[in-house]
Amino acid sequence: MFGIQPRDVSDDDFNPRRRRWSLWTTPPASMPTTSHTSTPRKGHANTYHMSVKFEDLCGFMVEGNVDDVNVLNEVRERIREQGRVWWALEASKGANWYLQPRISSNGGQGVISVTSLKLSVLTNTVTLRRLIRKGVPPALRPKVWLSVSGAAKKRSTVPETYYDELIRATEGKTTPATRQIDHDLPRTFPCHPWLNSEEGQASLRRVLVGYSFRDSEVGYCQGLNYVAALLLLVMKTEEDAFWMLAVLLENVLVSDCYTDTLSGCHVEQRVFKDLLAKKCPRIAAHLEAMGFDVSLVATEWFLCLFSKTLPSETTLRVWDVLFNEGAKVLFHVALAIFKMREDDLLRIQHIGDVIDVLQTTAHHLYEPDELLTFAFDKIGSMTTNTITKERKRHETVVMAELDQRTRRLGSLKMDA
């Protein structure tokens, strides 16, 4: 088995506030636990694969087939190869070369002026973008994510004691947000041994409660528990996970995605529907004729940032690019999942089958390169400016509809 294992610690307890983890200290998943039932693999008629339970690259116990295990072992070897590329660049360019000022694709974080642009900066920016699309080595993810996302810069604007003081200030306080968090904790990735432990849930609770007090307008929204949980598994400390969550909600993602009205999420769904019609017109037309609303699947994708949909390492590969290039990456990935199954989707006549095909496809995407190749090479380019214009066009309509809904609900309450 392979997955997250503690390294250089004196006991078996894990505390993300003070401990470091290594993702690759155990043998590959070549000896999965097999069940006594066989299940047909989607898209392979008359072919049966033994159903197996195994530990994935992040320590989640998952169920799949032998093909999934073999793909994961291949992915694990490529991660090692990619790590050697990063280490070689550190040797030639110097340690932390990717932390230097650069041109940013992510909402202006770390931007330098064109007039002050140096060739070395441009070269590093292009190199970093290419490397990140091929995957950040697990050992470097915390440092790279903090840098390229702007989280490190955001943290530098407050006192060093900010997080600890925030957690102390929130201890023992009860709000609607804390009650919902407590309700959701046991349901957050119970298939991961640490996240399902008392200590893991306590750590996740501190991050979520802390942020709910930092931004009372957002407070807490279901979906953030999965995002924060995966951040905890990647980052070396609880505080780093908190700042990654903060930069996601405040800088990387569109605003108001997680507020009470979910207005930002409604806007993103409409933008996605338009992009599907533009990038995959045959699929969009077929689904429209069936009466299928893409938000039936895409809402969870966008709110959970694919953390409940894709295998963990594939999700992290998506996040590698998300933190560097911004929220447009979510549209690329969502479109790719549809595009990968275009032929199957065009044959389907029932809404339930559409959902099944998309969910099954996403759950078995253990090969991150396959997904990201579709997302960027097959889907084609989409500029941030184009998506921003689409958002503005839909935002006015969404806000008007939400306002009308609020007025209608208020009228019903008065009548009651």
Protein Blocks (a to p, Z undefined) as FASTA:
>chain_A
ZZdddehiabfbdcfklpccdfklcccdfbccddfbdcddehiahiacdddddddfkopa
cdddfklmmmmmmmmmmmmmmmmmmmmmmmmnoghklmpccddfegoiapacfklpcfkl
mmmmmmmmmmmmnopafklmmmmmmmmnommmmmmmpcfklmmmmmmmmgopacfklmmm
mmmmmmgoklbmklmpmklmmmmmmmmmmmmmmmmmnopaehjlmmmmmmmmmmmbfklm
mmmmmmmmmmmpcghklgmnommmmmmmmmmmmmmmmmmmmlmmmmmmnopafklmmmmm
mmnnomlmmcfklmmmmmmmmmmnojklmmmmmmmmmmmmmmmmmmpcbfklmmmmmmmm
mmmmmblklmmmmmmmmnopadfklmmmmmmmmmmmmmmmmmmmmmmmmmmmmmZZ
